Amino acid sequence: MNWSCFVNPAAHRAAPTALAVVGALLLVYTIWGTTYLAIRFALEGYAPMYFPAIRYIAAGAILYAVLRLRGARNPGPRQWLNAAVMGFLMLGVGNGGVVLAERSVGSGLAATAVATVPLWAGIFAGIWGNWPRRMQWAGMAIGFCGIAALGIGSGFSGNPVGALMLLAASVCWSLGSVWGRHMDLPHGFMSSAAQMLAGGVELLAASALRGEHWTLHATPRAEAAVLYLIVFGSLVGYSAFMYLVQNVSPALASSYAYVNPVIAVIVGVLLGGESIGGTEYLAIAMVVAGVALIVYFNRAPPPPPRPAQTLEKAAS
Protein backbone atom coordinates (compact mmCIF):
# COMPACT_ATOMS: atom_id res chain seq x y z
CA MET A 1 0.00 0.00 0.00
CA ASN A 2 1.37 3.42 -0.94
CA TRP A 3 0.90 5.50 2.20
CA SER A 4 2.46 8.55 0.56
CA CYS A 5 -0.82 9.33 -1.21
CA PHE A 6 -2.25 10.43 2.15
CA VAL A 7 0.68 12.60 3.15
CA ASN A 8 0.98 16.31 2.56
CA PRO A 9 4.69 17.13 2.93
CA ALA A 10 4.05 20.80 2.25
CA ALA A 11 1.56 21.22 5.09
CA HIS A 12 2.21 24.23 7.27
CA ARG A 13 0.35 25.36 10.36
CA ALA A 14 0.64 28.53 12.36
CA ALA A 15 2.21 28.24 15.80
CA PRO A 16 -0.46 27.70 18.48
CA THR A 17 -0.87 30.08 21.39
CA ALA A 18 -0.16 28.83 24.92
CA LEU A 19 -3.67 29.81 26.05
CA ALA A 20 -5.29 27.81 23.23
CA VAL A 21 -3.18 24.73 23.98
CA VAL A 22 -3.92 24.88 27.72
CA GLY A 23 -7.62 25.39 27.05
CA ALA A 24 -7.77 22.45 24.64
CA LEU A 25 -5.92 20.22 27.10
CA LEU A 26 -8.28 21.11 29.95
CA LEU A 27 -11.32 20.39 27.78
CA VAL A 28 -10.00 17.00 26.69
CA TYR A 29 -8.80 16.11 30.19
CA THR A 30 -12.13 16.83 31.89
CA ILE A 31 -14.73 16.02 29.25
CA TRP A 32 -13.28 12.75 28.00
CA GLY A 33 -12.86 11.50 31.54
CA THR A 34 -16.65 11.54 31.88
CA THR A 35 -17.54 10.06 28.48
CA TYR A 36 -16.75 6.50 29.59
CA LEU A 37 -19.64 6.54 32.04
CA ALA A 38 -21.86 8.23 29.45
CA ILE A 39 -21.07 5.38 27.04
CA ARG A 40 -22.11 2.85 29.68
CA PHE A 41 -25.40 4.68 30.21
CA ALA A 42 -26.02 4.89 26.42
CA LEU A 43 -25.52 1.12 26.15
CA GLU A 44 -28.61 0.69 28.37
CA GLY A 45 -30.84 1.70 25.46
CA TYR A 46 -28.87 1.58 22.22
CA ALA A 47 -26.92 -0.96 20.18
CA PRO A 48 -23.11 -0.59 20.60
CA MET A 49 -22.31 0.43 17.01
CA TYR A 50 -25.51 2.34 16.33
CA PHE A 51 -25.34 5.09 18.94
CA PRO A 52 -21.68 6.03 18.22
CA ALA A 53 -22.65 6.28 14.54
CA ILE A 54 -25.52 8.66 15.37
CA ARG A 55 -23.23 10.55 17.76
CA TYR A 56 -20.58 11.29 15.15
CA ILE A 57 -22.91 11.82 12.18
CA ALA A 58 -24.95 14.35 14.17
CA ALA A 59 -21.92 16.16 15.60
CA GLY A 60 -20.10 16.13 12.26
CA ALA A 61 -23.13 17.42 10.35
CA ILE A 62 -23.71 20.27 12.82
CA LEU A 63 -20.07 21.34 12.76
CA TYR A 64 -19.83 21.00 8.97
CA ALA A 65 -22.97 23.11 8.41
CA VAL A 66 -21.80 25.85 10.77
CA LEU A 67 -18.36 26.01 9.17
CA ARG A 68 -19.76 26.12 5.64
CA LEU A 69 -22.14 28.92 6.61
CA ARG A 70 -19.14 30.80 7.96
CA GLY A 71 -17.36 30.45 4.63
CA ALA A 72 -15.09 27.48 5.25
CA ARG A 73 -13.91 25.62 2.15
CA ASN A 74 -15.32 22.21 1.33
CA PRO A 75 -12.65 19.47 1.68
CA GLY A 76 -11.14 18.14 -1.53
CA PRO A 77 -11.37 14.47 -2.64
CA ARG A 78 -8.01 13.49 -1.11
CA GLN A 79 -8.89 15.29 2.12
CA TRP A 80 -12.18 13.38 2.34
CA LEU A 81 -10.25 10.14 1.75
CA ASN A 82 -7.77 11.00 4.48
CA ALA A 83 -10.64 11.94 6.81
CA ALA A 84 -12.19 8.53 6.13
CA VAL A 85 -8.93 6.81 7.07
CA MET A 86 -8.70 8.85 10.28
CA GLY A 87 -12.37 8.22 11.01
CA PHE A 88 -11.87 4.48 10.64
CA LEU A 89 -8.80 4.34 12.89
CA MET A 90 -9.85 6.74 15.62
CA LEU A 91 -13.64 6.62 15.67
CA GLY A 92 -14.48 3.29 14.06
CA VAL A 93 -11.92 1.04 15.74
CA GLY A 94 -10.74 3.43 18.45
CA ASN A 95 -14.05 4.57 19.92
CA GLY A 96 -16.06 1.63 18.61
CA GLY A 97 -13.73 -0.81 20.36
CA VAL A 98 -14.15 1.01 23.67
CA VAL A 99 -17.95 0.92 23.33
CA LEU A 100 -17.97 -2.81 22.59
CA ALA A 101 -15.58 -3.48 25.49
CA GLU A 102 -17.72 -1.54 27.97
CA ARG A 103 -20.43 -4.16 27.65
CA SER A 104 -18.25 -6.34 29.88
CA VAL A 105 -15.71 -3.95 31.45
CA GLY A 106 -16.37 -1.07 33.85
CA SER A 107 -15.98 2.49 32.60
CA GLY A 108 -13.11 3.30 34.97
CA LEU A 109 -11.08 0.25 33.97
CA ALA A 110 -11.81 0.92 30.30
CA ALA A 111 -10.34 4.40 30.69
CA THR A 112 -7.30 2.95 32.44
CA ALA A 113 -6.67 0.46 29.64
CA VAL A 114 -6.94 3.28 27.10
CA ALA A 115 -4.22 5.05 29.12
CA THR A 116 -1.75 3.02 27.06
CA VAL A 117 -2.41 5.39 24.13
CA PRO A 118 0.74 7.49 24.83
CA LEU A 119 2.77 4.28 24.93
CA TRP A 120 1.67 3.35 21.44
CA ALA A 121 1.88 6.95 20.27
CA GLY A 122 5.56 6.95 21.25
CA ILE A 123 6.19 3.89 19.10
CA PHE A 124 4.34 5.29 16.10
CA ALA A 125 6.10 8.65 16.51
CA GLY A 126 9.37 6.72 16.24
CA ILE A 127 8.29 5.33 12.88
CA TRP A 128 8.16 8.94 11.68
CA GLY A 129 11.67 9.56 13.05
CA ASN A 130 11.03 10.65 16.64
CA TRP A 131 11.87 7.62 18.78
CA PRO A 132 11.27 7.76 22.54
CA ARG A 133 14.14 8.50 24.89
CA ARG A 134 15.59 5.96 27.34
CA MET A 135 13.36 6.90 30.27
CA GLN A 136 10.34 6.85 27.98
CA TRP A 137 11.08 3.21 27.20
CA ALA A 138 11.15 2.61 30.97
CA GLY A 139 7.76 4.28 31.19
CA MET A 140 6.41 1.97 28.48
CA ALA A 141 7.61 -1.07 30.41
CA ILE A 142 5.95 0.15 33.62
CA GLY A 143 2.73 0.95 31.76
CA PHE A 144 2.52 -2.47 30.17
CA CYS A 145 3.14 -4.10 33.57
CA GLY A 146 0.19 -2.09 34.85
CA ILE A 147 -2.04 -3.39 32.07
CA ALA A 148 -0.90 -6.94 32.89
CA ALA A 149 -1.84 -6.30 36.53
CA LEU A 150 -5.32 -5.28 35.39
CA GLY A 151 -5.74 -8.75 33.94
CA ILE A 152 -5.10 -10.25 37.37
CA GLY A 153 -7.80 -8.17 39.04
CA SER A 154 -11.50 -8.79 38.81
CA GLY A 155 -11.98 -6.01 36.28
CA PHE A 156 -10.68 -7.99 33.30
CA SER A 157 -10.72 -11.56 34.57
CA GLY A 158 -13.07 -13.60 32.41
CA ASN A 159 -13.21 -10.81 29.82
CA PRO A 160 -10.28 -11.47 27.46
CA VAL A 161 -12.35 -10.30 24.47
CA GLY A 162 -13.00 -6.96 26.14
CA ALA A 163 -9.30 -6.58 26.93
CA LEU A 164 -8.35 -7.32 23.30
CA MET A 165 -10.90 -4.79 22.05
CA LEU A 166 -9.42 -2.11 24.29
CA LEU A 167 -5.93 -3.00 23.08
CA ALA A 168 -6.98 -2.72 19.43
CA ALA A 169 -8.79 0.55 20.16
CA SER A 170 -5.71 2.04 21.83
CA VAL A 171 -3.36 1.00 19.01
CA CYS A 172 -5.59 2.33 16.22
CA TRP A 173 -6.35 5.59 18.04
CA SER A 174 -2.62 6.15 18.62
CA LEU A 175 -1.76 5.44 14.99
CA GLY A 176 -4.40 7.91 13.83
CA SER A 177 -3.32 10.64 16.26
CA VAL A 178 0.31 10.44 15.07
CA TRP A 179 -0.35 9.80 11.38
CA GLY A 180 -2.84 12.67 11.24
CA ARG A 181 0.01 15.17 11.73
CA HIS A 182 1.39 14.08 8.34
CA MET A 183 -1.85 13.86 6.38
CA ASP A 184 -3.42 16.36 4.01
CA LEU A 185 -6.51 17.08 6.09
CA PRO A 186 -8.97 20.00 5.93
CA HIS A 187 -7.94 23.15 7.73
CA GLY A 188 -8.94 23.78 11.33
CA PHE A 189 -12.24 22.47 12.69
CA MET A 190 -13.32 21.30 9.22
CA SER A 191 -10.91 18.42 9.80
CA SER A 192 -12.93 17.36 12.86
CA ALA A 193 -16.21 17.69 10.96
CA ALA A 194 -15.01 15.58 8.03
CA GLN A 195 -13.57 12.88 10.29
CA MET A 196 -16.73 12.64 12.39
CA LEU A 197 -18.95 12.43 9.30
CA ALA A 198 -16.77 9.76 7.68
CA GLY A 199 -16.31 7.82 10.91
CA GLY A 200 -20.03 7.98 11.69
CA VAL A 201 -20.94 6.55 8.29
CA GLU A 202 -18.39 3.76 8.77
CA LEU A 203 -19.82 2.95 12.20
CA LEU A 204 -23.35 2.90 10.76
CA ALA A 205 -22.19 0.42 8.10
CA ALA A 206 -20.65 -1.73 10.84
CA SER A 207 -23.92 -1.57 12.76
CA ALA A 208 -25.83 -2.76 9.71
CA LEU A 209 -23.39 -5.61 9.14
CA ARG A 210 -23.83 -6.68 12.76
CA GLY A 211 -27.61 -6.71 12.27
CA GLU A 212 -28.21 -4.29 15.13
CA HIS A 213 -31.66 -2.94 15.93
CA TRP A 214 -31.73 0.79 15.24
CA THR A 215 -33.61 2.23 18.21
CA LEU A 216 -34.50 5.91 17.98
CA HIS A 217 -36.04 6.24 21.43
CA ALA A 218 -34.71 4.57 24.56
CA THR A 219 -34.61 5.29 28.28
CA PRO A 220 -34.29 8.96 29.30
CA ARG A 221 -30.85 8.27 30.79
CA ALA A 222 -29.62 6.64 27.57
CA GLU A 223 -30.97 9.52 25.47
CA ALA A 224 -29.34 12.09 27.76
CA ALA A 225 -26.05 10.19 27.56
CA VAL A 226 -26.09 10.21 23.74
CA LEU A 227 -26.91 13.93 23.70
CA TYR A 228 -24.02 14.57 26.10
CA LEU A 229 -21.68 12.56 23.88
CA ILE A 230 -22.77 14.48 20.78
CA VAL A 231 -22.38 17.97 22.25
CA PHE A 232 -19.51 17.60 24.70
CA GLY A 233 -17.73 14.38 23.77
CA SER A 234 -17.68 15.11 20.02
CA LEU A 235 -18.39 18.74 19.14
CA VAL A 236 -16.26 20.10 21.98
CA GLY A 237 -13.92 17.28 23.02
CA TYR A 238 -12.99 15.79 19.65
CA SER A 239 -12.51 19.22 18.07
CA ALA A 240 -10.21 20.23 20.94
CA PHE A 241 -8.25 17.01 20.55
CA MET A 242 -7.80 17.47 16.79
CA TYR A 243 -6.48 20.97 17.49
CA LEU A 244 -3.86 19.37 19.73
CA VAL A 245 -3.04 16.67 17.17
CA GLN A 246 -2.33 19.34 14.56
CA ASN A 247 -0.37 21.72 16.79
CA VAL A 248 1.56 19.93 19.56
CA SER A 249 3.71 16.82 19.98
CA PRO A 250 2.07 13.35 20.00
CA ALA A 251 3.08 12.84 23.64
CA LEU A 252 1.41 16.07 24.78
CA ALA A 253 -1.66 15.50 22.59
CA SER A 254 -2.13 12.03 24.09
CA SER A 255 -1.37 13.07 27.67
CA TYR A 256 -5.12 13.18 28.33
CA ALA A 257 -4.92 9.39 28.58
CA TYR A 258 -3.35 9.45 32.04
CA VAL A 259 -5.72 12.12 33.38
CA ASN A 260 -8.94 10.55 32.06
CA PRO A 261 -8.66 7.31 34.13
CA VAL A 262 -8.57 9.25 37.40
CA ILE A 263 -11.67 11.22 36.44
CA ALA A 264 -13.40 8.16 34.98
CA VAL A 265 -12.80 6.05 38.08
CA ILE A 266 -14.06 8.81 40.38
CA VAL A 267 -17.15 9.47 38.24
CA GLY A 268 -17.82 5.74 37.84
CA VAL A 269 -17.67 5.16 41.59
CA LEU A 270 -19.71 8.25 42.53
CA LEU A 271 -22.38 8.15 39.81
CA GLY A 272 -22.21 4.72 38.21
CA GLY A 273 -22.17 2.46 41.24
CA GLU A 274 -18.86 0.90 40.16
CA SER A 275 -16.21 -0.43 42.53
CA ILE A 276 -12.56 -1.37 42.24
CA GLY A 277 -10.21 -3.34 44.46
CA GLY A 278 -6.62 -3.17 45.60
CA THR A 279 -5.20 -4.82 42.48
CA GLU A 280 -6.97 -2.32 40.24
CA TYR A 281 -5.62 0.58 42.30
CA LEU A 282 -2.09 -0.78 41.93
CA ALA A 283 -2.57 -1.27 38.19
CA ILE A 284 -3.90 2.26 37.76
CA ALA A 285 -0.92 3.67 39.66
CA MET A 286 1.51 1.73 37.46
CA VAL A 287 -0.13 2.87 34.22
CA VAL A 288 -0.22 6.49 35.35
CA ALA A 289 3.42 6.35 36.48
CA GLY A 290 4.55 4.81 33.22
CA VAL A 291 2.76 7.32 31.04
CA ALA A 292 3.89 10.22 33.23
CA LEU A 293 7.50 9.21 32.57
CA ILE A 294 6.85 9.24 28.84
CA VAL A 295 5.32 12.71 28.91
CA TYR A 296 7.89 14.18 31.31
CA PHE A 297 10.88 13.00 29.29
CA ASN A 298 9.27 14.12 26.05
CA ARG A 299 11.00 17.48 26.56
CA ALA A 300 13.40 18.26 23.79
CA PRO A 301 17.11 18.27 24.77
CA PRO A 302 18.66 21.74 25.09
CA PRO A 303 20.15 23.07 21.85
CA PRO A 304 23.94 22.83 21.44
CA PRO A 305 25.84 25.93 22.57
CA ARG A 306 26.61 28.54 19.95
CA PRO A 307 30.24 29.04 18.96
CA ALA A 308 30.46 32.26 20.98
CA GLN A 309 29.21 30.50 24.11
CA THR A 310 31.73 27.68 23.57
CA LEU A 311 34.62 30.16 23.29
CA GLU A 312 33.50 31.94 26.46
CA LYS A 313 33.46 28.68 28.42
CA ALA A 314 36.87 27.72 27.05
CA ALA A 315 38.33 31.11 28.03
CA SER A 316 36.95 30.83 31.55
C-alpha positions in Angstrom: 0.0 0.0 0.0 1.4 3.4 -0.9 0.9 5.5 2.2 2.5 8.6 0.6 -0.8 9.3 -1.2 -2.3 10.4 2.2 0.7 12.6 3.2 1.0 16.3 2.6 4.7 17.1 2.9 4.0 20.8 2.2 1.6 21.2 5.1 2.2 24.2 7.3 0.3 25.4 10.4 0.6 28.5 12.4 2.2 28.2 15.8 -0.5 27.7 18.5 -0.9 30.1 21.4 -0.2 28.8 24.9 -3.7 29.8 26.0 -5.3 27.8 23.2 -3.2 24.7 24.0 -3.9 24.9 27.7 -7.6 25.4 27.0 -7.8 22.5 24.6 -5.9 20.2 27.1 -8.3 21.1 30.0 -11.3 20.4 27.8 -10.0 17.0 26.7 -8.8 16.1 30.2 -12.1 16.8 31.9 -14.7 16.0 29.2 -13.3 12.8 28.0 -12.9 11.5 31.5 -16.7 11.5 31.9 -17.5 10.1 28.5 -16.7 6.5 29.6 -19.6 6.5 32.0 -21.9 8.2 29.5 -21.1 5.4 27.0 -22.1 2.9 29.7 -25.4 4.7 30.2 -26.0 4.9 26.4 -25.5 1.1 26.2 -28.6 0.7 28.4 -30.8 1.7 25.5 -28.9 1.6 22.2 -26.9 -1.0 20.2 -23.1 -0.6 20.6 -22.3 0.4 17.0 -25.5 2.3 16.3 -25.3 5.1 18.9 -21.7 6.0 18.2 -22.7 6.3 14.5 -25.5 8.7 15.4 -23.2 10.5 17.8 -20.6 11.3 15.1 -22.9 11.8 12.2 -24.9 14.4 14.2 -21.9 16.2 15.6 -20.1 16.1 12.3 -23.1 17.4 10.3 -23.7 20.3 12.8 -20.1 21.3 12.8 -19.8 21.0 9.0 -23.0 23.1 8.4 -21.8 25.9 10.8 -18.4 26.0 9.2 -19.8 26.1 5.6 -22.1 28.9 6.6 -19.1 30.8 8.0 -17.4 30.5 4.6 -15.1 27.5 5.3 -13.9 25.6 2.2 -15.3 22.2 1.3 -12.6 19.5 1.7 -11.1 18.1 -1.5 -11.4 14.5 -2.6 -8.0 13.5 -1.1 -8.9 15.3 2.1 -12.2 13.4 2.3 -10.2 10.1 1.7 -7.8 11.0 4.5 -10.6 11.9 6.8 -12.2 8.5 6.1 -8.9 6.8 7.1 -8.7 8.8 10.3 -12.4 8.2 11.0 -11.9 4.5 10.6 -8.8 4.3 12.9 -9.9 6.7 15.6 -13.6 6.6 15.7 -14.5 3.3 14.1 -11.9 1.0 15.7 -10.7 3.4 18.5 -14.0 4.6 19.9 -16.1 1.6 18.6 -13.7 -0.8 20.4 -14.2 1.0 23.7 -17.9 0.9 23.3 -18.0 -2.8 22.6 -15.6 -3.5 25.5 -17.7 -1.5 28.0 -20.4 -4.2 27.7 -18.3 -6.3 29.9 -15.7 -4.0 31.4 -16.4 -1.1 33.9 -16.0 2.5 32.6 -13.1 3.3 35.0 -11.1 0.2 34.0 -11.8 0.9 30.3 -10.3 4.4 30.7 -7.3 2.9 32.4 -6.7 0.5 29.6 -6.9 3.3 27.1 -4.2 5.1 29.1 -1.7 3.0 27.1 -2.4 5.4 24.1 0.7 7.5 24.8 2.8 4.3 24.9 1.7 3.3 21.4 1.9 6.9 20.3 5.6 7.0 21.3 6.2 3.9 19.1 4.3 5.3 16.1 6.1 8.6 16.5 9.4 6.7 16.2 8.3 5.3 12.9 8.2 8.9 11.7 11.7 9.6 13.1 11.0 10.6 16.6 11.9 7.6 18.8 11.3 7.8 22.5 14.1 8.5 24.9 15.6 6.0 27.3 13.4 6.9 30.3 10.3 6.9 28.0 11.1 3.2 27.2 11.1 2.6 31.0 7.8 4.3 31.2 6.4 2.0 28.5 7.6 -1.1 30.4 6.0 0.1 33.6 2.7 1.0 31.8 2.5 -2.5 30.2 3.1 -4.1 33.6 0.2 -2.1 34.8 -2.0 -3.4 32.1 -0.9 -6.9 32.9 -1.8 -6.3 36.5 -5.3 -5.3 35.4 -5.7 -8.7 33.9 -5.1 -10.2 37.4 -7.8 -8.2 39.0 -11.5 -8.8 38.8 -12.0 -6.0 36.3 -10.7 -8.0 33.3 -10.7 -11.6 34.6 -13.1 -13.6 32.4 -13.2 -10.8 29.8 -10.3 -11.5 27.5 -12.4 -10.3 24.5 -13.0 -7.0 26.1 -9.3 -6.6 26.9 -8.4 -7.3 23.3 -10.9 -4.8 22.1 -9.4 -2.1 24.3 -5.9 -3.0 23.1 -7.0 -2.7 19.4 -8.8 0.5 20.2 -5.7 2.0 21.8 -3.4 1.0 19.0 -5.6 2.3 16.2 -6.3 5.6 18.0 -2.6 6.1 18.6 -1.8 5.4 15.0 -4.4 7.9 13.8 -3.3 10.6 16.3 0.3 10.4 15.1 -0.4 9.8 11.4 -2.8 12.7 11.2 0.0 15.2 11.7 1.4 14.1 8.3 -1.8 13.9 6.4 -3.4 16.4 4.0 -6.5 17.1 6.1 -9.0 20.0 5.9 -7.9 23.1 7.7 -8.9 23.8 11.3 -12.2 22.5 12.7 -13.3 21.3 9.2 -10.9 18.4 9.8 -12.9 17.4 12.9 -16.2 17.7 11.0 -15.0 15.6 8.0 -13.6 12.9 10.3 -16.7 12.6 12.4 -19.0 12.4 9.3 -16.8 9.8 7.7 -16.3 7.8 10.9 -20.0 8.0 11.7 -20.9 6.6 8.3 -18.4 3.8 8.8 -19.8 2.9 12.2 -23.3 2.9 10.8 -22.2 0.4 8.1 -20.7 -1.7 10.8 -23.9 -1.6 12.8 -25.8 -2.8 9.7 -23.4 -5.6 9.1 -23.8 -6.7 12.8 -27.6 -6.7 12.3 -28.2 -4.3 15.1 -31.7 -2.9 15.9 -31.7 0.8 15.2 -33.6 2.2 18.2 -34.5 5.9 18.0 -36.0 6.2 21.4 -34.7 4.6 24.6 -34.6 5.3 28.3 -34.3 9.0 29.3 -30.9 8.3 30.8 -29.6 6.6 27.6 -31.0 9.5 25.5 -29.3 12.1 27.8 -26.1 10.2 27.6 -26.1 10.2 23.7 -26.9 13.9 23.7 -24.0 14.6 26.1 -21.7 12.6 23.9 -22.8 14.5 20.8 -22.4 18.0 22.3 -19.5 17.6 24.7 -17.7 14.4 23.8 -17.7 15.1 20.0 -18.4 18.7 19.1 -16.3 20.1 22.0 -13.9 17.3 23.0 -13.0 15.8 19.7 -12.5 19.2 18.1 -10.2 20.2 20.9 -8.2 17.0 20.5 -7.8 17.5 16.8 -6.5 21.0 17.5 -3.9 19.4 19.7 -3.0 16.7 17.2 -2.3 19.3 14.6 -0.4 21.7 16.8 1.6 19.9 19.6 3.7 16.8 20.0 2.1 13.4 20.0 3.1 12.8 23.6 1.4 16.1 24.8 -1.7 15.5 22.6 -2.1 12.0 24.1 -1.4 13.1 27.7 -5.1 13.2 28.3 -4.9 9.4 28.6 -3.4 9.4 32.0 -5.7 12.1 33.4 -8.9 10.5 32.1 -8.7 7.3 34.1 -8.6 9.2 37.4 -11.7 11.2 36.4 -13.4 8.2 35.0 -12.8 6.0 38.1 -14.1 8.8 40.4 -17.1 9.5 38.2 -17.8 5.7 37.8 -17.7 5.2 41.6 -19.7 8.3 42.5 -22.4 8.1 39.8 -22.2 4.7 38.2 -22.2 2.5 41.2 -18.9 0.9 40.2 -16.2 -0.4 42.5 -12.6 -1.4 42.2 -10.2 -3.3 44.5 -6.6 -3.2 45.6 -5.2 -4.8 42.5 -7.0 -2.3 40.2 -5.6 0.6 42.3 -2.1 -0.8 41.9 -2.6 -1.3 38.2 -3.9 2.3 37.8 -0.9 3.7 39.7 1.5 1.7 37.5 -0.1 2.9 34.2 -0.2 6.5 35.3 3.4 6.3 36.5 4.6 4.8 33.2 2.8 7.3 31.0 3.9 10.2 33.2 7.5 9.2 32.6 6.9 9.2 28.8 5.3 12.7 28.9 7.9 14.2 31.3 10.9 13.0 29.3 9.3 14.1 26.1 11.0 17.5 26.6 13.4 18.3 23.8 17.1 18.3 24.8 18.7 21.7 25.1 20.2 23.1 21.9 23.9 22.8 21.4 25.8 25.9 22.6 26.6 28.5 19.9 30.2 29.0 19.0 30.5 32.3 21.0 29.2 30.5 24.1 31.7 27.7 23.6 34.6 30.2 23.3 33.5 31.9 26.5 33.5 28.7 28.4 36.9 27.7 27.0 38.3 31.1 28.0 37.0 30.8 31.6 
